[in-house]
Amino acid sequence: MLPDNEKSRPKLATDKLSFFEVIDAAELASRWSIPKTWILEQTRSRASEPIPCVRLGRYVRFEWDSPALLKWWQSKRR
């Protein structure tokens, strides 16, 4: 049962969104057991199939378990 303050709170647009763990290139490289430099190279626009990422200036972040990243991973498993 929800507390009274939760029942009366208006729903925000973000309530419907799914959030994913945001990780950096070093963490993704660690999870996939490959070099960080390879990850960064695969995020560049010149890569044939760039890894889906979010660019924040010079910083690159990945949404772990996001549909886009999972789809990219599945395409490489063939």
N, CA, C and O atoms as CSV, one atom per row, in Angstrom:
chain,resi,resn,atom,element,x,y,z
A,1,MET,N,N,0.837,-1.171,0.000
A,1,MET,CA,C,0.000,0.000,0.000
A,1,MET,C,C,0.883,1.236,0.000
A,1,MET,O,O,1.877,1.294,0.724
A,2,LEU,N,N,0.523,2.224,-0.808
A,2,LEU,CA,C,1.305,3.445,-0.915
A,2,LEU,C,C,0.983,4.409,0.222
A,2,LEU,O,O,-0.166,4.499,0.654
A,3,PRO,N,N,1.987,5.126,0.705
A,3,PRO,CA,C,1.718,6.157,1.705
A,3,PRO,C,C,0.830,7.244,1.103
A,3,PRO,O,O,0.783,7.406,-0.116
A,4,ASP,N,N,0.127,7.988,1.959
A,4,ASP,CA,C,-0.796,9.019,1.483
A,4,ASP,C,C,-0.126,10.036,0.579
A,4,ASP,O,O,-0.723,10.474,-0.405
A,5,ASN,N,N,1.114,10.422,0.896
A,5,ASN,CA,C,1.775,11.425,0.061
A,5,ASN,C,C,2.110,10.876,-1.328
A,5,ASN,O,O,2.211,11.655,-2.276
A,6,GLU,N,N,2.283,9.574,-1.475
A,6,GLU,CA,C,2.540,8.961,-2.778
A,6,GLU,C,C,1.269,8.877,-3.614
A,6,GLU,O,O,1.323,9.000,-4.838
A,7,LYS,N,N,0.126,8.669,-2.963
A,7,LYS,CA,C,-1.143,8.564,-3.686
A,7,LYS,C,C,-1.521,9.883,-4.326
A,7,LYS,O,O,-2.062,9.906,-5.432
A,8,SER,N,N,-1.242,10.981,-3.646
A,8,SER,CA,C,-1.664,12.280,-4.143
A,8,SER,C,C,-0.636,12.925,-5.058
A,8,SER,O,O,-0.924,13.946,-5.683
A,9,ARG,N,N,0.547,12.355,-5.147
A,9,ARG,CA,C,1.598,12.934,-5.980
A,9,ARG,C,C,1.253,12.759,-7.451
A,9,ARG,O,O,0.932,11.650,-7.878
A,10,PRO,N,N,1.312,13.842,-8.242
A,10,PRO,CA,C,1.030,13.703,-9.675
A,10,PRO,C,C,2.104,12.870,-10.362
A,10,PRO,O,O,3.276,12.929,-9.991
A,11,LYS,N,N,1.705,12.102,-11.352
A,11,LYS,CA,C,2.647,11.278,-12.100
A,11,LYS,C,C,3.473,12.165,-13.022
A,11,LYS,O,O,2.925,13.023,-13.713
A,12,LEU,N,N,4.755,11.968,-13.038
A,12,LEU,CA,C,5.645,12.698,-13.922
A,12,LEU,C,C,5.933,11.856,-15.146
A,12,LEU,O,O,5.788,10.634,-15.123
A,13,ALA,N,N,6.340,12.517,-16.214
A,13,ALA,CA,C,6.669,11.797,-17.442
A,13,ALA,C,C,7.794,10.804,-17.187
A,13,ALA,O,O,7.824,9.739,-17.804
A,14,THR,N,N,8.716,11.132,-16.293
A,14,THR,CA,C,9.840,10.237,-16.011
A,14,THR,C,C,9.414,8.981,-15.279
A,14,THR,O,O,10.163,8.005,-15.256
A,15,ASP,N,N,8.216,8.976,-14.673
A,15,ASP,CA,C,7.743,7.778,-13.985
A,15,ASP,C,C,7.568,6.614,-14.945
A,15,ASP,O,O,7.640,5.456,-14.533
A,16,LYS,N,N,7.339,6.906,-16.225
A,16,LYS,CA,C,7.102,5.857,-17.212
A,16,LYS,C,C,8.388,5.394,-17.891
A,16,LYS,O,O,8.392,4.383,-18.594
A,17,LEU,N,N,9.473,6.128,-17.683
A,17,LEU,CA,C,10.729,5.789,-18.336
A,17,LEU,C,C,11.470,4.713,-17.562
A,17,LEU,O,O,11.372,4.626,-16.338
A,18,SER,N,N,12.201,3.911,-18.285
A,18,SER,CA,C,13.079,2.939,-17.643
A,18,SER,C,C,14.465,3.551,-17.571
A,18,SER,O,O,14.905,4.218,-18.508
A,19,PHE,N,N,15.143,3.330,-16.478
A,19,PHE,CA,C,16.483,3.850,-16.330
A,19,PHE,C,C,17.464,2.698,-16.295
A,19,PHE,O,O,17.191,1.634,-15.738
A,20,PHE,N,N,18.607,2.936,-16.900
A,20,PHE,CA,C,19.634,1.924,-16.992
A,20,PHE,C,C,20.862,2.396,-16.228
A,20,PHE,O,O,21.068,3.595,-16.041
A,21,GLU,N,N,21.663,1.454,-15.794
A,21,GLU,CA,C,22.910,1.792,-15.123
A,21,GLU,C,C,23.833,2.468,-16.138
A,21,GLU,O,O,24.071,1.929,-17.219
A,22,VAL,N,N,24.342,3.626,-15.795
A,22,VAL,CA,C,25.245,4.366,-16.674
A,22,VAL,C,C,26.673,4.014,-16.280
A,22,VAL,O,O,27.070,4.165,-15.124
A,23,ILE,N,N,27.439,3.542,-17.265
A,23,ILE,CA,C,28.825,3.141,-17.004
A,23,ILE,C,C,29.752,3.820,-18.008
A,23,ILE,O,O,29.312,4.267,-19.067
A,24,ASP,N,N,31.025,3.894,-17.670
A,24,ASP,CA,C,32.004,4.487,-18.575
A,24,ASP,C,C,32.695,3.395,-19.404
A,24,ASP,O,O,32.418,2.206,-19.241
A,25,ALA,N,N,33.591,3.819,-20.288
A,25,ALA,CA,C,34.262,2.876,-21.191
A,25,ALA,C,C,35.110,1.864,-20.427
A,25,ALA,O,O,35.187,0.698,-20.815
A,26,ALA,N,N,35.743,2.302,-19.350
A,26,ALA,CA,C,36.576,1.376,-18.567
A,26,ALA,C,C,35.725,0.267,-17.949
A,26,ALA,O,O,36.124,-0.898,-17.937
A,27,GLU,N,N,34.563,0.634,-17.442
A,27,GLU,CA,C,33.674,-0.372,-16.833
A,27,GLU,C,C,33.123,-1.322,-17.896
A,27,GLU,O,O,33.060,-2.530,-17.668
A,28,LEU,N,N,32.728,-0.795,-19.047
A,28,LEU,CA,C,32.228,-1.655,-20.121
A,28,LEU,C,C,33.328,-2.610,-20.583
A,28,LEU,O,O,33.080,-3.797,-20.799
A,29,ALA,N,N,34.529,-2.089,-20.730
A,29,ALA,CA,C,35.660,-2.935,-21.132
A,29,ALA,C,C,35.911,-4.031,-20.101
A,29,ALA,O,O,36.205,-5.172,-20.457
A,30,SER,N,N,35.795,-3.687,-18.850
A,30,SER,CA,C,35.986,-4.672,-17.781
A,30,SER,C,C,34.909,-5.760,-17.834
A,30,SER,O,O,35.210,-6.946,-17.698
A,31,ARG,N,N,33.679,-5.356,-18.030
A,31,ARG,CA,C,32.571,-6.325,-18.072
A,31,ARG,C,C,32.657,-7.242,-19.281
A,31,ARG,O,O,32.275,-8.410,-19.209
A,32,TRP,N,N,33.160,-6.715,-20.391
A,32,TRP,CA,C,33.284,-7.520,-21.596
A,32,TRP,C,C,34.670,-8.136,-21.749
A,32,TRP,O,O,34.908,-8.868,-22.709
A,33,SER,N,N,35.580,-7.861,-20.835
A,33,SER,CA,C,36.954,-8.388,-20.852
A,33,SER,C,C,37.685,-8.068,-22.150
A,33,SER,O,O,38.283,-8.947,-22.770
A,34,ILE,N,N,37.630,-6.812,-22.550
A,34,ILE,CA,C,38.355,-6.338,-23.719
A,34,ILE,C,C,39.001,-4.996,-23.383
A,34,ILE,O,O,38.625,-4.368,-22.393
A,35,PRO,N,N,39.961,-4.544,-24.182
A,35,PRO,CA,C,40.642,-3.281,-23.868
A,35,PRO,C,C,39.729,-2.054,-23.981
A,35,PRO,O,O,38.863,-1.977,-24.852
A,36,LYS,N,N,39.947,-1.116,-23.085
A,36,LYS,CA,C,39.193,0.142,-23.098
A,36,LYS,C,C,39.415,0.880,-24.420
A,36,LYS,O,O,38.495,1.513,-24.936
A,37,THR,N,N,40.621,0.803,-24.964
A,37,THR,CA,C,40.913,1.494,-26.222
A,37,THR,C,C,40.046,0.968,-27.370
A,37,THR,O,O,39.640,1.728,-28.249
A,38,TRP,N,N,39.770,-0.333,-27.354
A,38,TRP,CA,C,38.909,-0.914,-28.392
A,38,TRP,C,C,37.488,-0.372,-28.255
A,38,TRP,O,O,36.847,-0.027,-29.248
A,39,ILE,N,N,37.005,-0.301,-27.016
A,39,ILE,CA,C,35.661,0.248,-26.769
A,39,ILE,C,C,35.576,1.664,-27.318
A,39,ILE,O,O,34.645,1.993,-28.052
A,40,LEU,N,N,36.546,2.504,-26.963
A,40,LEU,CA,C,36.524,3.901,-27.402
A,40,LEU,C,C,36.598,4.014,-28.919
A,40,LEU,O,O,35.931,4.859,-29.515
A,41,GLU,N,N,37.405,3.167,-29.542
A,41,GLU,CA,C,37.504,3.193,-31.007
A,41,GLU,C,C,36.159,2.833,-31.647
A,41,GLU,O,O,35.794,3.394,-32.679
A,42,GLN,N,N,35.434,1.910,-31.043
A,42,GLN,CA,C,34.151,1.467,-31.589
A,42,GLN,C,C,33.010,2.457,-31.338
A,42,GLN,O,O,31.901,2.244,-31.827
A,43,THR,N,N,33.255,3.518,-30.596
A,43,THR,CA,C,32.223,4.543,-30.391
A,43,THR,C,C,32.344,5.668,-31.412
A,43,THR,O,O,31.455,6.515,-31.510
A,44,ARG,N,N,33.420,5.683,-32.160
A,44,ARG,CA,C,33.650,6.766,-33.122
A,44,ARG,C,C,32.748,6.599,-34.345
A,44,ARG,O,O,32.353,5.491,-34.707
A,45,SER,N,N,32.440,7.722,-34.959
A,45,SER,CA,C,31.533,7.697,-36.109
A,45,SER,C,C,32.122,6.928,-37.285
A,45,SER,O,O,31.376,6.430,-38.128
A,46,ARG,N,N,33.434,6.824,-37.356
A,46,ARG,CA,C,34.054,6.087,-38.474
A,46,ARG,C,C,33.987,4.566,-38.299
A,46,ARG,O,O,34.319,3.827,-39.226
A,47,ALA,N,N,33.568,4.097,-37.136
A,47,ALA,CA,C,33.404,2.654,-36.925
A,47,ALA,C,C,32.261,2.156,-37.806
A,47,ALA,O,O,31.278,2.868,-38.008
A,48,SER,N,N,32.385,0.951,-38.326
A,48,SER,CA,C,31.349,0.432,-39.227
A,48,SER,C,C,29.995,0.291,-38.522
A,48,SER,O,O,28.957,0.601,-39.106
A,49,GLU,N,N,30.006,-0.169,-37.283
A,49,GLU,CA,C,28.788,-0.257,-36.469
A,49,GLU,C,C,29.126,0.255,-35.068
A,49,GLU,O,O,29.459,-0.535,-34.184
A,50,PRO,N,N,29.044,1.575,-34.860
A,50,PRO,CA,C,29.449,2.130,-33.556
A,50,PRO,C,C,28.608,1.591,-32.402
A,50,PRO,O,O,27.408,1.353,-32.542
A,51,ILE,N,N,29.264,1.406,-31.267
A,51,ILE,CA,C,28.569,0.984,-30.052
A,51,ILE,C,C,27.645,2.119,-29.619
A,51,ILE,O,O,28.083,3.267,-29.562
A,52,PRO,N,N,26.382,1.833,-29.313
A,52,PRO,CA,C,25.472,2.879,-28.848
A,52,PRO,C,C,25.986,3.491,-27.540
A,52,PRO,O,O,26.285,2.779,-26.581
A,53,CYS,N,N,26.081,4.807,-27.524
A,53,CYS,CA,C,26.605,5.489,-26.350
A,53,CYS,C,C,25.990,6.881,-26.245
A,53,CYS,O,O,25.295,7.344,-27.149
A,54,VAL,N,N,26.260,7.522,-25.138
A,54,VAL,CA,C,25.854,8.910,-24.924
A,54,VAL,C,C,27.140,9.709,-24.799
A,54,VAL,O,O,28.001,9.390,-23.979
A,55,ARG,N,N,27.265,10.737,-25.605
A,55,ARG,CA,C,28.456,11.588,-25.555
A,55,ARG,C,C,28.148,12.834,-24.741
A,55,ARG,O,O,27.160,13.528,-24.981
A,56,LEU,N,N,29.006,13.096,-23.784
A,56,LEU,CA,C,28.917,14.289,-22.941
A,56,LEU,C,C,30.228,15.042,-23.115
A,56,LEU,O,O,31.140,14.934,-22.296
A,57,GLY,N,N,30.302,15.803,-24.197
A,57,GLY,CA,C,31.581,16.441,-24.517
A,57,GLY,C,C,32.588,15.375,-24.867
A,57,GLY,O,O,32.363,14.582,-25.781
A,58,ARG,N,N,33.698,15.345,-24.152
A,58,ARG,CA,C,34.721,14.339,-24.425
A,58,ARG,C,C,34.469,13.029,-23.698
A,58,ARG,O,O,35.194,12.055,-23.904
A,59,TYR,N,N,33.468,12.995,-22.866
A,59,TYR,CA,C,33.156,11.797,-22.090
A,59,TYR,C,C,32.143,10.925,-22.831
A,59,TYR,O,O,31.223,11.426,-23.477
A,60,VAL,N,N,32.332,9.632,-22.724
A,60,VAL,CA,C,31.436,8.663,-23.368
A,60,VAL,C,C,30.863,7.779,-22.264
A,60,VAL,O,O,31.594,7.271,-21.414
A,61,ARG,N,N,29.547,7.608,-22.294
A,61,ARG,CA,C,28.887,6.760,-21.304
A,61,ARG,C,C,27.986,5.766,-22.028
A,61,ARG,O,O,27.533,6.010,-23.147
A,62,PHE,N,N,27.737,4.642,-21.363
A,62,PHE,CA,C,26.928,3.566,-21.917
A,62,PHE,C,C,25.807,3.236,-20.949
A,62,PHE,O,O,25.979,3.326,-19.733
A,63,GLU,N,N,24.661,2.855,-21.491
A,63,GLU,CA,C,23.521,2.447,-20.663
A,63,GLU,C,C,23.499,0.926,-20.617
A,63,GLU,O,O,23.057,0.266,-21.558
A,64,TRP,N,N,23.984,0.383,-19.509
A,64,TRP,CA,C,24.095,-1.065,-19.353
A,64,TRP,C,C,22.716,-1.708,-19.386
A,64,TRP,O,O,21.801,-1.240,-18.708
A,65,ASP,N,N,22.557,-2.755,-20.151
A,65,ASP,CA,C,21.312,-3.509,-20.335
A,65,ASP,C,C,20.238,-2.737,-21.088
A,65,ASP,O,O,19.072,-3.133,-21.063
A,66,SER,N,N,20.598,-1.645,-21.758
A,66,SER,CA,C,19.614,-0.923,-22.564
A,66,SER,C,C,19.316,-1.731,-23.825
A,66,SER,O,O,20.160,-2.506,-24.274
A,67,PRO,N,N,18.138,-1.561,-24.396
A,67,PRO,CA,C,17.807,-2.299,-25.628
A,67,PRO,C,C,18.804,-2.039,-26.761
A,67,PRO,O,O,19.136,-2.956,-27.514
A,68,ALA,N,N,19.282,-0.804,-26.888
A,68,ALA,CA,C,20.212,-0.482,-27.973
A,68,ALA,C,C,21.542,-1.221,-27.797
A,68,ALA,O,O,22.080,-1.768,-28.759
A,69,LEU,N,N,22.064,-1.237,-26.587
A,69,LEU,CA,C,23.332,-1.920,-26.339
A,69,LEU,C,C,23.175,-3.433,-26.480
A,69,LEU,O,O,24.056,-4.099,-27.024
A,70,LEU,N,N,22.072,-3.972,-26.000
A,70,LEU,CA,C,21.828,-5.414,-26.142
A,70,LEU,C,C,21.673,-5.809,-27.610
A,70,LEU,O,O,22.161,-6.859,-28.026
A,71,LYS,N,N,20.996,-4.973,-28.389
A,71,LYS,CA,C,20.830,-5.251,-29.819
A,71,LYS,C,C,22.191,-5.241,-30.520
A,71,LYS,O,O,22.470,-6.102,-31.354
A,72,TRP,N,N,23.040,-4.255,-30.175
A,72,TRP,CA,C,24.382,-4.187,-30.757
A,72,TRP,C,C,25.164,-5.452,-30.402
A,72,TRP,O,O,25.808,-6.054,-31.261
A,73,TRP,N,N,25.103,-5.846,-29.143
A,73,TRP,CA,C,25.822,-7.041,-28.675
A,73,TRP,C,C,25.349,-8.285,-29.433
A,73,TRP,O,O,26.165,-9.090,-29.880
A,74,GLN,N,N,24.044,-8.437,-29.575
A,74,GLN,CA,C,23.485,-9.602,-30.289
A,74,GLN,C,C,23.962,-9.619,-31.741
A,74,GLN,O,O,24.232,-10.690,-32.284
A,75,SER,N,N,24.069,-8.464,-32.373
A,75,SER,CA,C,24.511,-8.423,-33.766
A,75,SER,C,C,25.957,-8.882,-33.910
A,75,SER,O,O,26.349,-9.353,-34.978
A,76,LYS,N,N,26.748,-8.754,-32.861
A,76,LYS,CA,C,28.152,-9.164,-32.890
A,76,LYS,C,C,28.344,-10.629,-32.537
A,76,LYS,O,O,29.411,-11.186,-32.795
A,77,ARG,N,N,27.348,-11.258,-31.960
A,77,ARG,CA,C,27.476,-12.655,-31.524
A,77,ARG,C,C,27.327,-13.653,-32.676
A,77,ARG,O,O,27.578,-14.843,-32.483
A,78,ARG,N,N,26.944,-13.223,-33.808
A,78,ARG,CA,C,26.710,-14.127,-34.944
A,78,ARG,C,C,27.971,-14.693,-35.498
A,78,ARG,O,O,27.931,-15.468,-36.454
